[in-house]
Amino acid sequence: MKKIFVLSAVLSAFSLQAQFTITVQAPADFKDQDAILYTLNGSKDIIFTKEQSKNNIWTFKYPQNYVGMMKMYFPSTNNTFNFISENKNVSIRLDTQGNKIKDVIYQDEANNLMSKQQEGSQKKELILPALTQIKEYYKDNTDFGKALKTEISRLSGGGNEINQTDHPFIYYYNTNYSKFLSADPSKKVSQDEIINFIDKSNDMLESSSLLRPLLVAYLNSGGNTNVAGSVDKLLDQLKVETPRGQTVLSELIDIFDVYEMADLKKKYLDQAKNLKCTINDRLASTLKSNANVQIGAAFPNYKFQSAVNTTAKSIYDVKADKKIVIFWSSTCSHCETELPKLLEKYNDLKAKNVQVIGLSLDVDKESYSKRITAFPWINDSELRGWNSSYSETYNIHATPTYFILDANNKIINKPDHVADVLEFFKLK
């Protein structure tokens, strides 16, 4: 009995050691009460929990080890910011104005250091080339010439070395970003180097935000002639049945979706569907969101938040022979081009008992409200941008995205452009 007690005590002590706390403080006039904490898996934000403020302080207790990127989202005011965890307490203070975050002050050592490193890297990448060009027009013995020389020297330096033991995530992120994603053409790496890194890297790869850009870099390094061959080579080494292989497969399916590479998306989505092993959460979410919007599937219902031009409470409550569902945004240039063409034919669509439903991925209420005054169809928005609940449900990667539903809310067509919508209804 004594041995069991000792083991229990050791496990309890480990659990306490693994837990860390995230504390965020905002000014008294910041109106949002709720905050949502996200972790990261590849390029996908994963909701951990939601907390309410106490005296404008949000406290999250994380019960296990986590090293990597995290995100805080305030849904009522649509504010968001990123930070890192090195499995130690995180302390952040927000500077706000008019319910918008002006500045994020990182008060713990790891985030303060990461913030300074990021700022230095941006200046080195964006400002240093410009300063180097400007220097040619100023003599070194002038005050401005001396200042330029000093700043160029400072930005050209290697910066502070990160101790891997003290700051494992910062070391991991900076080292591998510099090696694999640097804009410096002299640092080009081969496909085999990228494959070996993805294969051998520890779990920080999934939580680092590096995986998606690394896969894009890998595909670009192989050229456009045999993308499938490059993907097969990568997945063969990773073993697609493993958790890492499945996460990479999920990311690749999403990449092919974003870049409208339909044949490649279908090939690897079919491969994912045919796996006989246990599917990890990352790939399962990709399979589910794609299954939601395949031709012939019942379009998942959506309960309207504050819809205009209708008394219906949800998409399913809208009665019509056909429905056109559009995901759009007032800041989307393609939407600005395409939606007026739909507006021209709106009366013809109504005559065919076709209802149009616009779901906006806007953030700014004023911009959204102003734009929908021109659209007589049903309009609704959560005003949360890409944090909107429907972006994942309906596998939305770009705006505008169109779906055509029948009277029973089954998907019968997924047009690429407004011209395809009008052609479907013989209105072109």
Contacts in CASP RR format, 6 or more apart in sequence:
PFRMAT RR
TARGET T0000
AUTHOR 0000-0000-0000
METHOD contacts of the structure
MODEL  1
MKKIFVLSAVLSAFSLQAQFTITVQAPADFKDQDAILYTLNGSKDIIFTK
EQSKNNIWTFKYPQNYVGMMKMYFPSTNNTFNFISENKNVSIRLDTQGNK
IKDVIYQDEANNLMSKQQEGSQKKELILPALTQIKEYYKDNTDFGKALKT
EISRLSGGGNEINQTDHPFIYYYNTNYSKFLSADPSKKVSQDEIINFIDK
SNDMLESSSLLRPLLVAYLNSGGNTNVAGSVDKLLDQLKVETPRGQTVLS
ELIDIFDVYEMADLKKKYLDQAKNLKCTINDRLASTLKSNANVQIGAAFP
NYKFQSAVNTTAKSIYDVKADKKIVIFWSSTCSHCETELPKLLEKYNDLK
AKNVQVIGLSLDVDKESYSKRITAFPWINDSELRGWNSSYSETYNIHATP
TYFILDANNKIINKPDHVADVLEFFKLK
15 63 0 8 1.000
18 63 0 8 1.000
18 64 0 8 1.000
18 65 0 8 1.000
18 87 0 8 1.000
19 61 0 8 1.000
19 62 0 8 1.000
19 63 0 8 1.000
19 64 0 8 1.000
20 61 0 8 1.000
20 62 0 8 1.000
20 66 0 8 1.000
20 85 0 8 1.000
20 87 0 8 1.000
20 88 0 8 1.000
20 89 0 8 1.000
20 90 0 8 1.000
21 59 0 8 1.000
21 60 0 8 1.000
21 61 0 8 1.000
21 62 0 8 1.000
21 89 0 8 1.000
21 90 0 8 1.000
22 37 0 8 1.000
22 58 0 8 1.000
22 59 0 8 1.000
22 60 0 8 1.000
22 62 0 8 1.000
22 70 0 8 1.000
22 72 0 8 1.000
22 85 0 8 1.000
22 89 0 8 1.000
22 90 0 8 1.000
22 92 0 8 1.000
23 57 0 8 1.000
23 58 0 8 1.000
23 59 0 8 1.000
23 60 0 8 1.000
23 89 0 8 1.000
23 90 0 8 1.000
23 91 0 8 1.000
23 92 0 8 1.000
24 35 0 8 1.000
24 57 0 8 1.000
24 58 0 8 1.000
24 72 0 8 1.000
24 92 0 8 1.000
24 93 0 8 1.000
24 94 0 8 1.000
25 56 0 8 1.000
25 57 0 8 1.000
25 58 0 8 1.000
25 92 0 8 1.000
25 93 0 8 1.000
25 94 0 8 1.000
26 32 0 8 1.000
26 53 0 8 1.000
26 56 0 8 1.000
26 57 0 8 1.000
26 93 0 8 1.000
26 94 0 8 1.000
26 96 0 8 1.000
27 56 0 8 1.000
27 94 0 8 1.000
27 95 0 8 1.000
27 96 0 8 1.000
28 56 0 8 1.000
29 96 0 8 1.000
29 98 0 8 1.000
30 56 0 8 1.000
30 77 0 8 1.000
30 94 0 8 1.000
30 96 0 8 1.000
30 99 0 8 1.000
31 76 0 8 1.000
31 77 0 8 1.000
31 99 0 8 1.000
32 53 0 8 1.000
32 74 0 8 1.000
32 75 0 8 1.000
32 76 0 8 1.000
32 77 0 8 1.000
32 79 0 8 1.000
32 99 0 8 1.000
33 52 0 8 1.000
33 53 0 8 1.000
33 76 0 8 1.000
34 50 0 8 1.000
34 51 0 8 1.000
34 52 0 8 1.000
34 53 0 8 1.000
34 74 0 8 1.000
34 75 0 8 1.000
34 76 0 8 1.000
35 50 0 8 1.000
35 51 0 8 1.000
35 52 0 8 1.000
35 53 0 8 1.000
35 58 0 8 1.000
35 72 0 8 1.000
35 73 0 8 1.000
35 74 0 8 1.000
36 47 0 8 1.000
36 49 0 8 1.000
36 50 0 8 1.000
36 72 0 8 1.000
36 73 0 8 1.000
36 74 0 8 1.000
36 75 0 8 1.000
37 47 0 8 1.000
37 48 0 8 1.000
37 49 0 8 1.000
37 50 0 8 1.000
37 51 0 8 1.000
37 60 0 8 1.000
37 70 0 8 1.000
37 71 0 8 1.000
37 72 0 8 1.000
38 45 0 8 1.000
38 46 0 8 1.000
38 47 0 8 1.000
38 48 0 8 1.000
38 70 0 8 1.000
38 71 0 8 1.000
38 72 0 8 1.000
38 73 0 8 1.000
39 45 0 8 1.000
39 46 0 8 1.000
39 48 0 8 1.000
39 66 0 8 1.000
39 68 0 8 1.000
39 69 0 8 1.000
39 70 0 8 1.000
39 207 0 8 1.000
40 46 0 8 1.000
40 68 0 8 1.000
40 69 0 8 1.000
40 70 0 8 1.000
40 71 0 8 1.000
40 206 0 8 1.000
40 207 0 8 1.000
40 208 0 8 1.000
40 209 0 8 1.000
41 206 0 8 1.000
41 207 0 8 1.000
41 247 0 8 1.000
41 281 0 8 1.000
41 282 0 8 1.000
42 205 0 8 1.000
42 206 0 8 1.000
42 207 0 8 1.000
42 209 0 8 1.000
42 211 0 8 1.000
42 212 0 8 1.000
42 247 0 8 1.000
42 251 0 8 1.000
42 282 0 8 1.000
43 209 0 8 1.000
43 211 0 8 1.000
43 212 0 8 1.000
43 251 0 8 1.000
43 254 0 8 1.000
44 282 0 8 1.000
44 285 0 8 1.000
45 71 0 8 1.000
46 281 0 8 1.000
48 60 0 8 1.000
48 62 0 8 1.000
49 60 0 8 1.000
51 58 0 8 1.000
51 59 0 8 1.000
51 60 0 8 1.000
52 58 0 8 1.000
58 72 0 8 1.000
62 85 0 8 1.000
65 87 0 8 1.000
66 85 0 8 1.000
66 87 0 8 1.000
66 207 0 8 1.000
67 85 0 8 1.000
67 86 0 8 1.000
67 87 0 8 1.000
67 168 0 8 1.000
67 169 0 8 1.000
67 203 0 8 1.000
67 204 0 8 1.000
67 207 0 8 1.000
68 84 0 8 1.000
68 85 0 8 1.000
68 86 0 8 1.000
68 169 0 8 1.000
68 204 0 8 1.000
68 207 0 8 1.000
68 208 0 8 1.000
69 82 0 8 1.000
69 83 0 8 1.000
69 84 0 8 1.000
69 207 0 8 1.000
69 208 0 8 1.000
69 209 0 8 1.000
70 82 0 8 1.000
70 83 0 8 1.000
70 84 0 8 1.000
70 85 0 8 1.000
70 90 0 8 1.000
71 80 0 8 1.000
71 81 0 8 1.000
71 82 0 8 1.000
71 83 0 8 1.000
72 80 0 8 1.000
72 81 0 8 1.000
72 82 0 8 1.000
72 83 0 8 1.000
72 92 0 8 1.000
73 79 0 8 1.000
73 80 0 8 1.000
73 387 0 8 1.000
74 80 0 8 1.000
75 384 0 8 1.000
75 387 0 8 1.000
77 99 0 8 1.000
77 100 0 8 1.000
78 363 0 8 1.000
78 383 0 8 1.000
78 384 0 8 1.000
78 385 0 8 1.000
78 387 0 8 1.000
79 96 0 8 1.000
79 99 0 8 1.000
79 100 0 8 1.000
79 101 0 8 1.000
80 387 0 8 1.000
81 92 0 8 1.000
81 94 0 8 1.000
81 101 0 8 1.000
81 104 0 8 1.000
83 90 0 8 1.000
83 92 0 8 1.000
83 104 0 8 1.000
83 106 0 8 1.000
83 111 0 8 1.000
83 114 0 8 1.000
84 110 0 8 1.000
84 111 0 8 1.000
84 114 0 8 1.000
84 169 0 8 1.000
84 170 0 8 1.000
84 173 0 8 1.000
85 110 0 8 1.000
85 169 0 8 1.000
86 110 0 8 1.000
86 167 0 8 1.000
86 168 0 8 1.000
86 169 0 8 1.000
86 170 0 8 1.000
88 108 0 8 1.000
88 109 0 8 1.000
88 110 0 8 1.000
89 108 0 8 1.000
90 108 0 8 1.000
90 110 0 8 1.000
90 111 0 8 1.000
91 106 0 8 1.000
91 107 0 8 1.000
91 108 0 8 1.000
92 104 0 8 1.000
92 105 0 8 1.000
92 106 0 8 1.000
92 107 0 8 1.000
92 108 0 8 1.000
92 111 0 8 1.000
93 104 0 8 1.000
93 105 0 8 1.000
93 107 0 8 1.000
94 101 0 8 1.000
94 103 0 8 1.000
94 104 0 8 1.000
94 105 0 8 1.000
95 101 0 8 1.000
95 102 0 8 1.000
95 103 0 8 1.000
95 104 0 8 1.000
95 105 0 8 1.000
96 102 0 8 1.000
104 115 0 8 1.000
106 112 0 8 1.000
106 114 0 8 1.000
106 115 0 8 1.000
110 167 0 8 1.000
110 169 0 8 1.000
110 170 0 8 1.000
113 162 0 8 1.000
113 167 0 8 1.000
113 170 0 8 1.000
114 170 0 8 1.000
114 173 0 8 1.000
117 160 0 8 1.000
117 162 0 8 1.000
117 170 0 8 1.000
117 174 0 8 1.000
120 155 0 8 1.000
121 174 0 8 1.000
123 155 0 8 1.000
124 155 0 8 1.000
124 156 0 8 1.000
125 183 0 8 1.000
127 155 0 8 1.000
128 152 0 8 1.000
128 155 0 8 1.000
128 156 0 8 1.000
131 148 0 8 1.000
131 151 0 8 1.000
131 152 0 8 1.000
131 155 0 8 1.000
132 152 0 8 1.000
134 148 0 8 1.000
135 145 0 8 1.000
135 148 0 8 1.000
135 149 0 8 1.000
135 152 0 8 1.000
138 144 0 8 1.000
138 145 0 8 1.000
138 148 0 8 1.000
139 145 0 8 1.000
140 146 0 8 1.000
140 149 0 8 1.000
162 170 0 8 1.000
162 171 0 8 1.000
162 174 0 8 1.000
163 171 0 8 1.000
164 171 0 8 1.000
168 204 0 8 1.000
169 204 0 8 1.000
169 208 0 8 1.000
172 202 0 8 1.000
172 204 0 8 1.000
172 208 0 8 1.000
173 204 0 8 1.000
173 208 0 8 1.000
173 210 0 8 1.000
176 197 0 8 1.000
176 201 0 8 1.000
176 208 0 8 1.000
176 210 0 8 1.000
177 210 0 8 1.000
178 187 0 8 1.000
179 187 0 8 1.000
179 189 0 8 1.000
180 189 0 8 1.000
180 193 0 8 1.000
180 194 0 8 1.000
180 197 0 8 1.000
180 210 0 8 1.000
180 214 0 8 1.000
180 217 0 8 1.000
181 210 0 8 1.000
181 213 0 8 1.000
181 214 0 8 1.000
181 217 0 8 1.000
188 221 0 8 1.000
189 221 0 8 1.000
190 221 0 8 1.000
191 218 0 8 1.000
191 221 0 8 1.000
191 222 0 8 1.000
191 230 0 8 1.000
191 233 0 8 1.000
194 214 0 8 1.000
194 217 0 8 1.000
194 218 0 8 1.000
194 221 0 8 1.000
195 218 0 8 1.000
195 233 0 8 1.000
195 234 0 8 1.000
195 237 0 8 1.000
195 238 0 8 1.000
197 214 0 8 1.000
198 205 0 8 1.000
198 211 0 8 1.000
198 214 0 8 1.000
198 218 0 8 1.000
198 234 0 8 1.000
198 238 0 8 1.000
198 244 0 8 1.000
198 248 0 8 1.000
199 237 0 8 1.000
199 238 0 8 1.000
199 244 0 8 1.000
205 211 0 8 1.000
205 244 0 8 1.000
206 244 0 8 1.000
206 247 0 8 1.000
206 282 0 8 1.000
211 247 0 8 1.000
211 248 0 8 1.000
211 251 0 8 1.000
212 251 0 8 1.000
212 255 0 8 1.000
215 248 0 8 1.000
215 251 0 8 1.000
215 252 0 8 1.000
215 255 0 8 1.000
216 255 0 8 1.000
218 230 0 8 1.000
218 234 0 8 1.000
219 227 0 8 1.000
219 230 0 8 1.000
219 231 0 8 1.000
219 255 0 8 1.000
222 230 0 8 1.000
223 230 0 8 1.000
227 261 0 8 1.000
227 264 0 8 1.000
228 264 0 8 1.000
228 267 0 8 1.000
231 252 0 8 1.000
231 264 0 8 1.000
231 268 0 8 1.000
234 248 0 8 1.000
235 245 0 8 1.000
235 248 0 8 1.000
235 249 0 8 1.000
238 244 0 8 1.000
238 245 0 8 1.000
238 248 0 8 1.000
239 245 0 8 1.000
240 246 0 8 1.000
240 249 0 8 1.000
240 271 0 8 1.000
240 275 0 8 1.000
241 275 0 8 1.000
241 277 0 8 1.000
243 280 0 8 1.000
246 272 0 8 1.000
246 275 0 8 1.000
246 279 0 8 1.000
246 280 0 8 1.000
246 282 0 8 1.000
246 283 0 8 1.000
247 280 0 8 1.000
247 282 0 8 1.000
247 283 0 8 1.000
249 268 0 8 1.000
249 271 0 8 1.000
249 272 0 8 1.000
249 283 0 8 1.000
250 272 0 8 1.000
250 282 0 8 1.000
250 283 0 8 1.000
250 285 0 8 1.000
250 286 0 8 1.000
252 268 0 8 1.000
253 265 0 8 1.000
253 268 0 8 1.000
253 269 0 8 1.000
253 272 0 8 1.000
253 286 0 8 1.000
253 290 0 8 1.000
254 286 0 8 1.000
254 397 0 8 1.000
256 262 0 8 1.000
256 264 0 8 1.000
256 265 0 8 1.000
256 268 0 8 1.000
257 265 0 8 1.000
257 395 0 8 1.000
257 397 0 8 1.000
258 397 0 8 1.000
258 398 0 8 1.000
260 416 0 8 1.000
269 287 0 8 1.000
269 290 0 8 1.000
272 279 0 8 1.000
272 283 0 8 1.000
272 286 0 8 1.000
272 287 0 8 1.000
273 287 0 8 1.000
275 283 0 8 1.000
279 287 0 8 1.000
285 392 0 8 1.000
289 392 0 8 1.000
289 393 0 8 1.000
289 394 0 8 1.000
289 395 0 8 1.000
290 395 0 8 1.000
291 297 0 8 1.000
292 299 0 8 1.000
292 300 0 8 1.000
292 393 0 8 1.000
292 394 0 8 1.000
292 395 0 8 1.000
293 299 0 8 1.000
293 394 0 8 1.000
293 395 0 8 1.000
293 403 0 8 1.000
293 411 0 8 1.000
293 414 0 8 1.000
294 411 0 8 1.000
295 411 0 8 1.000
295 412 0 8 1.000
295 413 0 8 1.000
295 414 0 8 1.000
296 410 0 8 1.000
296 411 0 8 1.000
296 412 0 8 1.000
297 410 0 8 1.000
297 411 0 8 1.000
298 408 0 8 1.000
298 409 0 8 1.000
298 410 0 8 1.000
298 411 0 8 1.000
299 315 0 8 1.000
299 325 0 8 1.000
299 394 0 8 1.000
299 403 0 8 1.000
299 405 0 8 1.000
299 409 0 8 1.000
299 410 0 8 1.000
299 411 0 8 1.000
300 393 0 8 1.000
300 394 0 8 1.000
301 314 0 8 1.000
301 315 0 8 1.000
301 316 0 8 1.000
301 409 0 8 1.000
302 314 0 8 1.000
302 315 0 8 1.000
302 359 0 8 1.000
302 390 0 8 1.000
302 393 0 8 1.000
303 313 0 8 1.000
303 314 0 8 1.000
304 310 0 8 1.000
304 312 0 8 1.000
304 313 0 8 1.000
304 314 0 8 1.000
304 315 0 8 1.000
304 380 0 8 1.000
305 380 0 8 1.000
305 381 0 8 1.000
305 382 0 8 1.000
306 380 0 8 1.000
306 381 0 8 1.000
307 378 0 8 1.000
307 379 0 8 1.000
307 380 0 8 1.000
308 372 0 8 1.000
308 378 0 8 1.000
308 379 0 8 1.000
308 380 0 8 1.000
309 376 0 8 1.000
309 377 0 8 1.000
309 378 0 8 1.000
309 379 0 8 1.000
310 318 0 8 1.000
310 378 0 8 1.000
312 318 0 8 1.000
312 378 0 8 1.000
315 323 0 8 1.000
315 325 0 8 1.000
315 357 0 8 1.000
315 409 0 8 1.000
316 409 0 8 1.000
318 355 0 8 1.000
318 357 0 8 1.000
318 378 0 8 1.000
319 355 0 8 1.000
319 407 0 8 1.000
320 353 0 8 1.000
320 354 0 8 1.000
320 355 0 8 1.000
320 407 0 8 1.000
321 352 0 8 1.000
321 353 0 8 1.000
321 354 0 8 1.000
321 406 0 8 1.000
321 407 0 8 1.000
322 352 0 8 1.000
322 353 0 8 1.000
322 354 0 8 1.000
322 355 0 8 1.000
322 404 0 8 1.000
322 405 0 8 1.000
322 406 0 8 1.000
322 407 0 8 1.000
322 412 0 8 1.000
322 425 0 8 1.000
323 354 0 8 1.000
323 355 0 8 1.000
323 356 0 8 1.000
323 357 0 8 1.000
323 404 0 8 1.000
323 405 0 8 1.000
323 409 0 8 1.000
324 342 0 8 1.000
324 349 0 8 1.000
324 354 0 8 1.000
324 355 0 8 1.000
324 356 0 8 1.000
324 357 0 8 1.000
324 402 0 8 1.000
324 403 0 8 1.000
324 404 0 8 1.000
324 405 0 8 1.000
324 421 0 8 1.000
325 357 0 8 1.000
325 358 0 8 1.000
325 359 0 8 1.000
325 402 0 8 1.000
325 403 0 8 1.000
325 404 0 8 1.000
325 405 0 8 1.000
326 339 0 8 1.000
326 342 0 8 1.000
326 356 0 8 1.000
326 357 0 8 1.000
326 358 0 8 1.000
326 359 0 8 1.000
326 400 0 8 1.000
326 401 0 8 1.000
326 402 0 8 1.000
327 358 0 8 1.000
327 359 0 8 1.000
327 360 0 8 1.000
327 361 0 8 1.000
327 390 0 8 1.000
327 391 0 8 1.000
327 394 0 8 1.000
327 396 0 8 1.000
327 399 0 8 1.000
327 400 0 8 1.000
327 401 0 8 1.000
328 335 0 8 1.000
328 339 0 8 1.000
328 358 0 8 1.000
328 359 0 8 1.000
328 360 0 8 1.000
328 361 0 8 1.000
328 399 0 8 1.000
328 400 0 8 1.000
329 335 0 8 1.000
329 360 0 8 1.000
329 361 0 8 1.000
329 362 0 8 1.000
329 385 0 8 1.000
329 399 0 8 1.000
330 360 0 8 1.000
330 362 0 8 1.000
330 364 0 8 1.000
330 367 0 8 1.000
330 368 0 8 1.000
330 370 0 8 1.000
330 371 0 8 1.000
331 362 0 8 1.000
331 364 0 8 1.000
331 367 0 8 1.000
332 399 0 8 1.000
332 400 0 8 1.000
334 399 0 8 1.000
334 400 0 8 1.000
335 399 0 8 1.000
335 400 0 8 1.000
338 400 0 8 1.000
338 417 0 8 1.000
338 418 0 8 1.000
339 375 0 8 1.000
339 400 0 8 1.000
339 418 0 8 1.000
341 418 0 8 1.000
341 419 0 8 1.000
341 422 0 8 1.000
342 356 0 8 1.000
342 418 0 8 1.000
342 421 0 8 1.000
342 422 0 8 1.000
343 374 0 8 1.000
343 375 0 8 1.000
343 376 0 8 1.000
345 422 0 8 1.000
345 425 0 8 1.000
345 427 0 8 1.000
346 356 0 8 1.000
346 376 0 8 1.000
346 377 0 8 1.000
348 425 0 8 1.000
348 427 0 8 1.000
349 356 0 8 1.000
349 425 0 8 1.000
349 427 0 8 1.000
352 425 0 8 1.000
354 425 0 8 1.000
355 377 0 8 1.000
355 378 0 8 1.000
356 377 0 8 1.000
356 378 0 8 1.000
357 377 0 8 1.000
357 378 0 8 1.000
357 380 0 8 1.000
358 375 0 8 1.000
358 377 0 8 1.000
358 378 0 8 1.000
358 379 0 8 1.000
358 380 0 8 1.000
359 380 0 8 1.000
359 381 0 8 1.000
359 388 0 8 1.000
359 390 0 8 1.000
360 368 0 8 1.000
360 372 0 8 1.000
360 379 0 8 1.000
360 380 0 8 1.000
360 381 0 8 1.000
360 383 0 8 1.000
361 381 0 8 1.000
361 385 0 8 1.000
361 386 0 8 1.000
361 388 0 8 1.000
361 391 0 8 1.000
361 396 0 8 1.000
361 399 0 8 1.000
362 368 0 8 1.000
362 371 0 8 1.000
362 381 0 8 1.000
362 383 0 8 1.000
362 385 0 8 1.000
363 383 0 8 1.000
363 384 0 8 1.000
363 385 0 8 1.000
364 383 0 8 1.000
365 383 0 8 1.000
368 381 0 8 1.000
368 383 0 8 1.000
372 379 0 8 1.000
381 388 0 8 1.000
382 388 0 8 1.000
382 389 0 8 1.000
382 390 0 8 1.000
385 391 0 8 1.000
390 396 0 8 1.000
394 401 0 8 1.000
394 403 0 8 1.000
400 418 0 8 1.000
402 414 0 8 1.000
402 415 0 8 1.000
402 416 0 8 1.000
402 417 0 8 1.000
402 418 0 8 1.000
402 420 0 8 1.000
402 421 0 8 1.000
403 411 0 8 1.000
403 413 0 8 1.000
403 414 0 8 1.000
404 411 0 8 1.000
404 412 0 8 1.000
404 413 0 8 1.000
404 414 0 8 1.000
404 415 0 8 1.000
404 421 0 8 1.000
404 424 0 8 1.000
405 411 0 8 1.000
405 412 0 8 1.000
406 412 0 8 1.000
413 420 0 8 1.000
413 424 0 8 1.000
415 421 0 8 1.000
415 424 0 8 1.000
419 428 0 8 1.000
422 428 0 8 1.000
END
